[in-house]
Structure formats: structure tokens, C-alpha cells
């Protein structure tokens, strides 16, 4: 589905295979505030092919917030170019 969606927006001169290689990895930390509704976070995570999503409500309790921050650090480290 994502490939079909991308194909409909890509210029003819850019191949879909090239675009697939350049998709960003995403770690989604869901929230549910007016500027960032929970449904949007779920949609983003489901549309991005290699995304990861944390649990909702990741900010409470403090122990869970610390685990989520550690996960974000691990995600960045795992996907950085300096491996």
C-alpha cells in the first residue's frame, strides 16, 4: 500500500525502488494532545515500513519514561551511520 501511495506522488524520472531505499527509519512515541493525536501516531507507524512504536502513555510513571528514553537512545545508536 505504501509503495502504491508513493508511486502516485513520485515524478516519472524517479524510480520507486530508489525512493524505497531512502525512506527514513522512524521511532514513534505516541501522545494524545490536540497537536499530536494518538490516531496520527498510529497511522504514521503503520505507514512507515520500518518504523517502531513505543507504548502509549510512555511518560508515566517515571520508570517507564526512563525505559522509553533508553529505547530511543538504542534506536538512534542502532541506526546511526557510525556503527
Secondary structure as UniProt FT lines:
FT   HELIX           2..9
FT   TURN            12..13
FT   HELIX           16..21
FT   STRAND          27..28
FT   TURN            34..35
FT   HELIX           38..47
FT   TURN            49..50
FT   STRAND          52..53
FT   TURN            58..59
FT   HELIX           62..78
FT   TURN            81..82
//
